[in-house]
Amino acid sequence: AKGAGGGGGDISDGKAIATDAAGRLNSLYDELAAMDVSAAEARAQVILKGLLFTEAMVAAPTRPLSGGWRMRVALAQALFMEPTLLLLDEPTNHLELEAILWITEYLRGLPEDKILVVVSHDREFLNEVCTDTMVLRNKQLAYHPDNYDHWQQFTVESEVHQQHLHEKLEKKKADIEKSMQKAVQHARATGSDKGLSMVASRKKKLERVGLEQNAKGFRFKLNRDRAGYHLSARDEVGAVQHDPLPRFEFPPYEPLRFSGSLLQLDSVSYSYKEVKLRRKAAKFTTSTSETATATGRLKVLTINSNAQRDGGGVTATGRDDGGDGRERQEELGEHADAFGLKHISLSVDAKSRIAVVGKNGAGKTTLLSLLHRPDAMAGTLLGRVHHHTSVRIGYFSQHVAEQLAGDMTPVELMAERFPGETELSYRKKLGSFGVTGGLPKVKVAMLSGGQRARVLFALTMHARPQVLLLDEPTHSLDLETIDVLIEELEDFEGGIVLVSHDQRLVEAVTSPRQREDGRVVEGDVVLMANGQLSRLSGGYAQYRDALRPSLSKGK
């Protein structure tokens, strides 16, 4: 009987455990249903596809991914969680335009019960996504109920009004003080106490000079609007105090006194791999005269701001040079897929303004590297690269900024690159780009991304280049510094080849500008795709608009 009773206890305990497990299981099912787990993989696929992950990348481990792609994984994780509060710090870094447009639409479509706080240097992104602006200044947050551009306009208008009111009140104070001085002089001269009593009255009036309205626009009342102890009866209206503009000053431009092509790619094809072909590898030459572009039986884009333009843009022309064209078509043969760039012809002179756009991995950075140091590139290079013998090239790449020697200081980097100058000279050059105070003697490893970018700009501009090759120069810069950089590039008299996803920068560099001789020069926006260059007659807007249909298909 004892054993039977024990067995019954075991059975009842088992039933209790099973009941508890069933309850927990039902709770888990309810939670999973609330999380819509059945659609989770589909949601993840949509987010990853929007951030331009391929199907192979989605299925592969994250270990081989570069830092930029790992950042996209982290961003995808944050979006996938669908949190009530989403905090994003520079989410557009490492993203190309197509991904930026996608995430912009995604964030704009967040439900109203979701809160988004974003830090970004991308002005267009901020204007599209944000409904309110918080500005951190002087260790205080200021709030504005609109986007960044509206806040900036509002700030300018407010500062104009504040400065006008300040000058008006200062004049009023000066008039009262002047009348008090005259009254004191008159009282002393005549011995009249009446003048002194008038001075006391005006002194009280002087204390009340200040804001005439409260924050809500009503007439100021001391007992209502200014409780507590204060040294004056009114809040003073101070003069407008502008934050000092970031220092970003290019050195004076030294022209080469040559109107022809300074850099030229002549039907260049490039592969990172060593490819065995029947033809010889590329030739790298320097020349003091402009070299004609060699083309075959194919359409080749020749970019040269001195060339004949059709409708204000660069034209693509096909020429027949006999057998050489067939030879060039056949030279890649079965290895054509191994070449990232194929038959690229590009001419850059001192007046060129060229912006290269395209997807990440399309070959934009490779193109700039070929223009800069083709002889330093491994792999297989076909065609010809021409440099003017005296041209000075300034090359800026965010990857180079990230790879600056971390155990050296900015002054030591300057001395290593440009020996023979004094430390004061190096500090002056660094100071022109905002690397001031103790920063020139701080190890590069301790500098922020923006500070490293400034150091690299100082190194780039030290030699006073005639051509600038810029690869994502705004990557780590704040909005104010980007504004100053745009102004410097607009005033730069040399040639510019730019790779950037920053719309304002691209449009500023390629917008029409007037030369000293009165001629108007227009820049060019070219698309790098499938290893080829093509000019976009509609500029950056054409590239952006062309991507929107693909975004709608991916939703």
C-alpha positions as CSV (number, residue, x, y, z in Angstrom):
1,A,0.0,0.0,0.0
2,K,2.9,2.3,0.7
3,G,4.4,1.6,-2.6
4,A,1.2,2.2,-4.4
5,G,0.7,5.5,-2.6
6,G,4.2,6.5,-3.6
7,G,3.5,5.7,-7.2
8,G,0.4,7.8,-7.2
9,G,2.4,10.7,-5.9
10,D,4.9,10.3,-8.8
11,I,2.0,10.3,-11.3
12,S,0.5,13.5,-9.8
13,D,3.9,15.2,-9.8
14,G,4.3,14.2,-13.5
15,K,0.9,15.6,-14.4
16,A,1.8,18.9,-12.7
17,I,5.1,19.1,-14.5
18,A,3.4,18.3,-17.9
19,T,0.8,20.9,-17.2
20,D,3.4,23.5,-16.3
21,A,5.4,22.6,-19.5
22,A,2.3,22.9,-21.6
23,G,1.6,26.3,-20.1
24,R,5.1,27.5,-20.8
25,L,4.9,26.1,-24.3
26,N,1.6,27.9,-25.0
27,S,3.2,31.1,-23.7
28,L,6.1,30.7,-26.0
29,Y,3.8,30.1,-28.9
30,D,1.9,33.2,-28.0
31,E,5.2,35.2,-27.9
32,L,6.3,33.8,-31.2
33,A,2.9,34.6,-32.8
34,A,3.2,38.2,-31.4
35,M,6.7,38.4,-32.9
36,D,5.4,37.0,-36.3
37,V,8.2,34.5,-36.4
38,S,6.8,32.8,-39.5
39,A,7.6,36.0,-41.4
40,A,10.9,36.7,-39.7
41,E,13.1,35.2,-42.3
42,A,11.2,37.1,-45.0
43,R,11.7,40.4,-43.1
44,A,15.3,39.7,-42.7
45,Q,15.7,38.9,-46.4
46,V,14.0,42.3,-47.3
47,I,16.3,44.2,-45.0
48,L,19.5,42.5,-46.1
49,K,18.5,42.9,-49.8
50,G,17.8,46.6,-49.2
51,L,21.3,47.0,-47.8
52,L,22.5,45.3,-51.0
53,F,23.5,41.9,-49.7
54,T,23.6,39.2,-52.4
55,E,22.0,35.8,-51.9
56,A,25.4,34.3,-51.6
57,M,26.4,36.8,-48.9
58,V,23.2,36.2,-47.0
59,A,23.9,32.4,-46.8
60,A,27.6,32.8,-46.0
61,P,29.3,33.3,-42.6
62,T,30.0,36.9,-41.6
63,R,33.7,36.2,-40.7
64,P,35.0,37.0,-44.2
65,L,33.1,40.2,-44.5
66,S,35.0,43.5,-44.5
67,G,34.4,46.1,-41.8
68,G,32.0,48.1,-44.0
69,W,29.8,45.0,-44.6
70,R,29.9,44.0,-40.9
71,M,28.6,47.5,-40.2
72,R,25.7,46.8,-42.5
73,V,25.0,43.5,-40.6
74,A,24.8,45.5,-37.4
75,L,22.5,48.0,-39.0
76,A,20.3,45.2,-40.3
77,Q,20.1,43.7,-36.8
78,A,18.9,47.0,-35.4
79,L,16.3,47.4,-38.1
80,F,15.1,43.8,-37.8
81,M,14.4,44.2,-34.0
82,E,11.7,46.8,-34.8
83,P,12.4,48.5,-31.4
84,T,10.3,51.2,-29.9
85,L,13.4,53.4,-29.7
86,L,15.9,53.1,-32.5
87,L,19.3,54.9,-32.1
88,L,21.5,55.2,-35.2
89,D,24.9,56.7,-35.3
90,E,26.1,57.6,-38.8
91,P,24.0,54.8,-40.4
92,T,24.9,55.9,-44.0
93,N,28.6,55.4,-43.6
94,H,29.9,52.7,-45.9
95,L,26.6,52.7,-47.8
96,E,26.3,53.5,-51.5
97,L,23.4,55.6,-52.8
98,E,21.1,52.7,-53.6
99,A,21.3,51.5,-50.0
100,I,21.0,55.1,-48.6
101,L,17.8,55.6,-50.6
102,W,16.4,52.3,-49.4
103,I,17.1,52.9,-45.7
104,T,15.7,56.4,-46.1
105,E,12.4,55.0,-47.4
106,Y,12.4,52.3,-44.7
107,L,12.9,54.8,-41.8
108,R,10.3,57.2,-43.3
109,G,7.8,54.4,-43.2
110,L,8.3,53.6,-39.5
111,P,5.0,53.6,-37.5
112,E,4.2,56.7,-35.5
113,D,4.7,54.9,-32.2
114,K,8.3,54.3,-33.0
115,I,11.0,56.8,-32.0
116,L,14.1,57.4,-34.1
117,V,17.2,59.3,-32.9
118,V,19.9,59.6,-35.6
119,V,23.3,61.2,-35.7
120,S,24.5,61.8,-39.3
121,H,26.7,64.1,-41.4
122,D,24.5,63.4,-44.5
123,R,22.4,66.5,-44.9
124,E,20.0,65.0,-47.5
125,F,19.4,61.9,-45.4
126,L,18.6,64.1,-42.3
127,N,16.2,66.3,-44.3
128,E,14.4,63.2,-45.7
129,V,14.1,61.2,-42.5
130,C,13.9,63.6,-39.5
131,T,10.9,65.6,-38.3
132,D,12.7,67.3,-35.5
133,T,16.2,68.5,-34.9
134,M,18.3,68.5,-31.7
135,V,21.4,70.6,-31.7
136,L,24.2,70.1,-29.1
137,R,25.9,73.4,-28.6
138,N,27.8,74.8,-25.6
139,K,26.9,71.6,-23.6
140,Q,23.2,72.2,-24.1
141,L,20.6,70.7,-26.4
142,A,18.4,73.0,-28.4
143,Y,15.2,71.6,-30.0
144,H,13.6,72.6,-33.3
145,P,10.4,71.1,-34.7
146,D,11.6,70.5,-38.3
147,N,14.4,69.1,-40.4
148,Y,18.0,70.3,-40.6
149,D,17.7,72.7,-43.5
150,H,14.7,74.4,-41.8
151,W,16.6,74.6,-38.5
152,Q,19.5,76.2,-40.3
153,Q,17.3,78.8,-42.0
154,F,15.4,79.5,-38.7
155,T,18.8,79.9,-37.0
156,V,20.0,82.5,-39.5
157,E,16.7,84.5,-39.3
158,S,16.8,84.3,-35.4
159,E,20.4,85.5,-35.3
160,V,19.6,88.4,-37.6
161,H,16.6,89.4,-35.4
162,Q,18.7,89.0,-32.2
163,Q,21.6,91.1,-33.6
164,H,19.1,93.8,-34.6
165,L,17.5,93.8,-31.2
166,H,20.9,93.8,-29.5
167,E,22.0,96.8,-31.4
168,K,18.7,98.6,-30.8
169,L,18.9,98.1,-27.0
170,E,22.6,99.0,-26.9
171,K,21.8,102.3,-28.6
172,K,19.0,102.9,-26.1
173,K,21.3,102.2,-23.2
174,A,24.0,104.5,-24.7
175,D,21.4,107.3,-25.0
176,I,20.2,106.9,-21.4
177,E,23.8,106.9,-20.1
178,K,24.7,109.9,-22.2
179,S,21.7,111.8,-20.8
180,M,22.6,110.8,-17.3
181,Q,26.2,112.1,-17.7
182,K,24.8,115.5,-19.0
183,A,22.4,115.7,-16.1
184,V,25.2,115.0,-13.6
185,Q,27.4,117.7,-15.2
186,H,24.4,120.2,-15.2
187,A,23.7,119.4,-11.5
188,R,27.3,120.0,-10.5
189,A,27.5,123.2,-12.5
190,T,24.3,124.6,-11.1
191,G,24.2,122.9,-7.7
192,S,20.6,121.7,-8.4
193,D,19.3,118.6,-6.6
194,K,16.6,118.3,-9.3
195,G,19.2,117.1,-11.8
196,L,20.4,114.3,-9.4
197,S,16.9,113.0,-8.8
198,M,16.5,112.8,-12.6
199,V,19.7,110.8,-12.8
200,A,18.4,108.3,-10.2
201,S,15.2,107.9,-12.1
202,R,17.0,107.3,-15.4
203,K,19.3,104.8,-13.6
204,K,16.2,102.7,-12.7
205,K,15.0,103.0,-16.3
206,L,18.5,101.8,-17.5
207,E,18.0,98.7,-15.3
208,R,14.8,97.9,-17.1
209,V,16.3,98.0,-20.6
210,G,16.2,94.5,-22.0
211,L,13.6,92.0,-23.4
212,E,10.2,93.6,-23.8
213,Q,8.4,90.3,-24.5
214,N,8.4,86.9,-22.8
215,A,9.0,83.6,-24.6
216,K,5.4,83.4,-25.6
217,G,5.4,86.9,-27.2
218,F,3.4,88.6,-24.4
219,R,4.4,91.9,-22.7
220,F,7.1,91.2,-20.1
221,K,6.0,91.3,-16.5
222,L,8.7,91.0,-13.8
223,N,6.6,89.1,-11.2
224,R,5.4,86.6,-13.7
225,D,8.3,86.0,-16.1
226,R,11.4,86.5,-13.9
227,A,10.9,84.9,-10.5
228,G,13.9,84.6,-8.2
229,Y,16.9,86.8,-7.6
230,H,18.6,88.6,-10.6
231,L,21.1,91.4,-11.0
232,S,18.9,93.2,-13.4
233,A,15.1,93.6,-14.0
234,R,15.3,92.3,-17.6
235,D,17.1,89.6,-19.5
236,E,19.8,91.2,-21.6
237,V,19.9,90.5,-25.3
238,G,23.5,89.5,-26.1
239,A,25.3,89.9,-29.4
240,V,25.2,86.9,-31.7
241,Q,28.1,84.5,-30.8
242,H,29.0,82.4,-33.8
243,D,30.8,79.1,-33.4
244,P,34.2,79.4,-35.1
245,L,34.1,77.9,-38.5
246,P,36.2,74.7,-38.9
247,R,39.6,75.5,-40.5
248,F,40.0,74.0,-43.9
249,E,42.3,76.1,-46.1
250,F,43.8,74.9,-49.3
251,P,47.2,76.4,-50.1
252,P,47.4,78.8,-53.1
253,Y,47.1,77.0,-56.4
254,E,50.2,76.8,-58.6
255,P,49.2,76.3,-62.2
256,L,51.2,74.1,-64.5
257,R,50.9,76.5,-67.5
258,F,49.8,73.7,-69.7
259,S,46.3,73.4,-71.2
260,G,46.4,69.8,-72.4
261,S,45.7,66.5,-70.7
262,L,47.6,65.9,-67.4
263,L,46.3,62.4,-66.7
264,Q,45.1,60.0,-69.4
265,L,43.9,56.4,-69.6
266,D,44.1,55.0,-73.1
267,S,41.8,52.0,-73.5
268,V,42.9,50.6,-70.2
269,S,41.7,47.2,-68.9
270,Y,42.6,46.0,-65.4
271,S,42.3,42.8,-63.4
272,Y,43.5,42.3,-59.8
273,K,44.5,38.8,-60.9
274,E,47.6,37.8,-62.9
275,V,46.2,37.0,-66.3
276,K,48.3,35.5,-69.1
277,L,47.4,37.1,-72.4
278,R,48.9,37.1,-75.9
279,R,49.4,40.9,-75.7
280,K,52.0,42.7,-73.6
281,A,51.0,44.5,-70.4
282,A,50.3,48.2,-70.1
283,K,52.7,50.9,-70.7
284,F,53.0,53.7,-68.2
285,T,54.5,56.9,-69.7
286,T,55.0,60.5,-68.8
287,S,54.7,63.1,-71.4
288,T,54.8,66.9,-71.8
289,S,52.4,66.9,-74.7
290,E,48.8,65.8,-74.9
291,T,48.5,62.2,-76.2
292,A,45.7,61.3,-78.6
293,T,43.3,58.6,-77.4
294,A,43.7,55.3,-79.2
295,T,40.5,53.5,-79.8
296,G,39.3,50.5,-81.8
297,R,36.1,49.2,-83.2
298,L,34.2,50.0,-80.0
299,K,32.5,52.9,-78.3
300,V,35.0,54.7,-76.0
301,L,34.2,57.5,-73.6
302,T,36.7,60.3,-73.8
303,I,36.4,62.8,-70.9
304,N,38.2,66.1,-71.5
305,S,36.9,69.5,-70.5
306,N,38.7,71.0,-73.5
307,A,37.0,68.6,-76.0
308,Q,34.1,69.4,-78.2
309,R,30.9,69.1,-76.3
310,D,27.5,68.1,-77.5
311,G,24.7,69.8,-75.6
312,G,27.1,70.9,-72.8
313,G,28.3,67.3,-72.0
314,V,30.9,64.8,-72.8
315,T,30.3,62.7,-75.8
316,A,31.0,59.0,-76.5
317,T,32.6,58.4,-79.9
318,G,33.3,55.3,-81.8
319,R,36.3,55.2,-84.2
320,D,37.7,52.7,-86.6
321,D,41.4,52.2,-86.4
322,G,41.6,49.1,-88.5
323,G,43.0,45.8,-87.0
324,D,43.9,47.3,-83.7
325,G,40.2,47.4,-82.7
326,R,39.7,43.7,-83.4
327,E,42.9,43.0,-81.5
328,R,41.8,45.0,-78.5
329,Q,38.4,43.2,-78.5
330,E,40.1,39.8,-78.6
331,E,42.9,40.6,-76.2
332,L,40.8,39.8,-73.1
333,G,39.2,36.7,-74.8
334,E,38.2,34.0,-72.4
335,H,39.6,36.1,-69.5
336,A,37.2,39.0,-70.0
337,D,35.3,38.2,-66.8
338,A,38.5,38.5,-64.8
339,F,38.8,42.2,-65.7
340,G,37.0,44.7,-63.5
341,L,37.7,47.6,-65.8
342,K,37.5,47.1,-69.6
343,H,38.7,49.5,-72.3
344,I,38.5,52.7,-70.1
345,S,39.7,55.9,-71.8
346,L,39.7,59.0,-69.7
347,S,41.4,62.3,-70.0
348,V,41.8,64.8,-67.2
349,D,43.1,68.3,-67.6
350,A,43.6,71.2,-65.2
351,K,39.9,72.3,-65.6
352,S,38.2,68.9,-65.4
353,R,35.5,68.4,-62.8
354,I,34.5,64.7,-62.9
355,A,32.4,62.9,-60.4
356,V,32.3,59.1,-60.7
357,V,29.3,57.3,-59.3
358,G,28.3,53.6,-59.2
359,K,27.7,50.7,-56.8
360,N,30.3,49.6,-54.3
361,G,32.7,47.2,-56.0
362,A,32.1,48.6,-59.5
363,G,35.7,49.8,-59.8
364,K,35.5,53.5,-58.8
365,T,38.4,53.3,-56.3
366,T,40.4,51.2,-58.7
367,L,39.9,53.9,-61.4
368,L,41.4,56.5,-59.1
369,S,44.2,54.2,-58.2
370,L,45.0,53.8,-61.9
371,L,45.1,57.5,-62.4
372,H,47.3,58.0,-59.3
373,R,49.9,55.2,-59.2
374,P,49.4,52.6,-62.0
375,D,52.9,51.4,-61.6
376,A,52.2,50.5,-57.9
377,M,49.2,48.2,-58.7
378,A,49.5,44.5,-58.7
379,G,47.6,42.4,-61.2
380,T,47.2,42.7,-65.0
381,L,47.0,46.1,-66.6
382,L,46.4,46.5,-70.4
383,G,46.5,49.8,-72.4
384,R,48.4,53.0,-71.7
385,V,48.5,55.4,-68.8
386,H,49.9,58.9,-69.5
387,H,51.0,61.5,-66.9
388,H,52.4,64.9,-67.6
389,T,56.0,64.9,-66.3
390,S,55.5,67.8,-64.0
391,V,52.0,67.2,-62.7
392,R,51.5,67.0,-59.0
393,I,48.7,64.8,-57.9
394,G,46.8,65.0,-54.6
395,Y,45.2,61.6,-53.7
396,F,42.8,61.3,-50.8
397,S,41.2,58.0,-49.8
398,Q,39.3,57.2,-46.6
399,H,41.1,53.9,-46.6
400,V,44.4,55.6,-46.6
401,A,43.3,57.8,-43.7
402,E,42.3,54.7,-41.7
403,Q,45.7,53.1,-42.4
404,L,47.9,56.1,-41.3
405,A,50.7,54.9,-39.1
406,G,49.1,54.8,-35.6
407,D,52.4,54.9,-33.7
408,M,53.4,58.3,-35.3
409,T,52.2,61.8,-34.6
410,P,50.9,64.1,-37.4
411,V,54.1,66.2,-37.1
412,E,56.2,63.0,-37.6
413,L,54.1,62.0,-40.6
414,M,54.7,65.4,-42.2
415,A,58.4,65.2,-41.5
416,E,58.6,61.6,-42.9
417,R,56.7,62.6,-46.1
418,F,58.3,66.1,-46.6
419,P,61.7,66.1,-44.8
420,G,63.8,69.2,-44.3
421,E,61.2,71.6,-42.9
422,T,60.9,73.0,-39.3
423,E,58.3,71.7,-36.8
424,L,56.7,75.1,-36.9
425,S,56.2,74.8,-40.6
426,Y,54.6,71.3,-40.2
427,R,52.3,72.7,-37.4
428,K,51.3,75.6,-39.6
429,K,50.3,73.2,-42.5
430,L,48.4,71.0,-40.1
431,G,46.7,74.0,-38.5
432,S,45.3,75.0,-41.9
433,F,43.1,71.9,-41.7
434,G,42.1,72.2,-38.0
435,V,44.8,70.0,-36.5
436,T,45.8,72.6,-33.8
437,G,46.7,72.8,-30.1
438,G,48.2,69.6,-28.8
439,L,46.8,67.4,-31.7
440,P,50.0,67.6,-33.9
441,K,51.9,65.7,-31.1
442,V,49.2,63.1,-30.4
443,K,49.7,59.6,-31.8
444,V,47.5,59.0,-34.8
445,A,46.0,55.9,-33.2
446,M,44.4,58.2,-30.6
447,L,42.8,60.6,-33.1
448,S,39.2,60.4,-34.2
449,G,38.2,59.5,-37.8
450,G,37.6,63.2,-38.6
451,Q,40.9,64.2,-37.2
452,R,42.7,61.5,-39.2
453,A,41.0,62.8,-42.3
454,R,42.2,66.3,-41.6
455,V,45.8,65.0,-41.2
456,L,45.5,63.3,-44.5
457,F,44.2,66.4,-46.2
458,A,47.2,68.3,-44.8
459,L,49.5,65.7,-46.3
460,T,47.6,65.7,-49.6
461,M,47.6,69.4,-50.1
462,H,51.2,70.1,-48.9
463,A,52.7,69.6,-52.4
464,R,50.1,72.0,-53.9
465,P,48.7,69.6,-56.4
466,Q,47.3,70.5,-59.8
467,V,44.9,67.5,-59.9
468,L,42.9,66.2,-56.9
469,L,41.7,62.5,-56.8
470,L,39.2,62.3,-54.0
471,D,37.7,59.0,-52.8
472,E,34.9,59.6,-50.2
473,P,36.5,62.7,-48.7
474,T,33.4,63.5,-46.4
475,H,33.3,60.0,-44.8
476,S,34.3,61.1,-41.3
477,L,33.7,64.9,-41.5
478,D,31.0,66.8,-39.7
479,L,28.4,68.9,-41.5
480,E,30.2,72.2,-40.8
481,T,33.5,70.9,-42.1
482,I,31.8,69.5,-45.2
483,D,30.4,72.9,-45.9
484,V,33.9,74.5,-45.7
485,L,35.4,71.7,-47.8
486,I,32.8,72.3,-50.5
487,E,33.7,76.0,-50.6
488,E,37.4,75.1,-50.9
489,L,36.8,72.7,-53.8
490,E,34.5,75.2,-55.6
491,D,37.4,77.7,-55.5
492,F,40.1,75.1,-56.4
493,E,41.6,76.0,-59.8
494,G,42.9,72.6,-60.7
495,G,41.3,69.4,-62.0
496,I,39.2,67.2,-59.7
497,V,38.1,63.6,-60.1
498,L,35.7,62.7,-57.2
499,V,34.1,59.5,-55.9
500,S,31.4,60.3,-53.4
501,H,27.8,59.4,-52.4
502,D,27.4,62.9,-50.9
503,Q,24.9,64.6,-53.2
504,R,25.7,68.1,-52.1
505,L,29.4,67.6,-52.7
506,V,28.9,66.0,-56.1
507,E,26.6,68.7,-57.3
508,A,28.9,71.5,-56.0
509,V,32.0,70.0,-57.7
510,T,30.2,69.4,-61.1
511,S,28.0,72.5,-61.2
512,P,28.8,75.1,-63.9
513,R,31.5,77.6,-63.0
514,Q,33.1,80.6,-64.8
515,R,36.7,80.6,-65.7
516,E,39.0,83.6,-65.4
517,D,38.7,84.1,-69.2
518,G,34.9,84.3,-68.9
519,R,34.1,80.8,-70.3
520,V,31.6,78.7,-68.4
521,V,32.9,75.2,-67.7
522,E,30.5,72.4,-66.7
523,G,31.5,69.3,-64.8
524,D,30.6,65.8,-65.6
525,V,28.9,62.9,-63.7
526,V,29.9,59.5,-65.1
527,L,28.6,56.1,-64.1
528,M,30.9,53.2,-63.5
529,A,29.0,50.0,-64.3
530,N,30.0,46.6,-65.7
531,G,33.6,47.8,-66.1
532,Q,32.6,50.7,-68.3
533,L,32.2,54.5,-68.0
534,S,29.1,56.3,-69.3
535,R,28.2,60.0,-69.0
536,L,25.0,60.9,-67.3
537,S,23.6,64.0,-69.1
538,G,21.2,64.6,-66.2
539,G,23.9,64.6,-63.6
540,Y,23.6,63.1,-60.2
541,A,19.8,63.5,-60.2
542,Q,19.6,61.1,-63.2
543,Y,21.6,58.4,-61.3
544,R,19.5,58.8,-58.2
545,D,16.2,58.7,-60.1
546,A,17.3,55.6,-62.0
547,L,17.7,53.7,-58.7
548,R,14.2,54.4,-57.4
549,P,12.4,51.9,-59.6
550,S,14.7,49.1,-58.4
551,L,13.9,50.1,-54.8
552,S,10.1,49.8,-55.4
553,K,10.6,46.3,-56.9
554,G,12.6,45.3,-53.9
555,K,9.9,46.1,-51.4
